[in-house]
Amino acid sequence: MAINQELLDILACPQCKGEIHINDAKDGLICEACRLVYEIRDDIPIMLIEEAKPLNP
């Protein structure tokens, strides 16, 4: 089961409150402004700043 588009539409980066988008592998949400990736585990986005990983260039 994939993440619901309605959920993606209302989610925002917890750090900057900016827009996020799903990555190509569909296993993370990316905030371009903060250069962070929020992992998706078992179809649940982990939107904790301390759990985010740096976005690779």
Helices and strands as residue ranges (DSSP letters): H 5-10, E 21-22, E 28-31, E 36-41, E 44-45, G 49-51, E 53-54
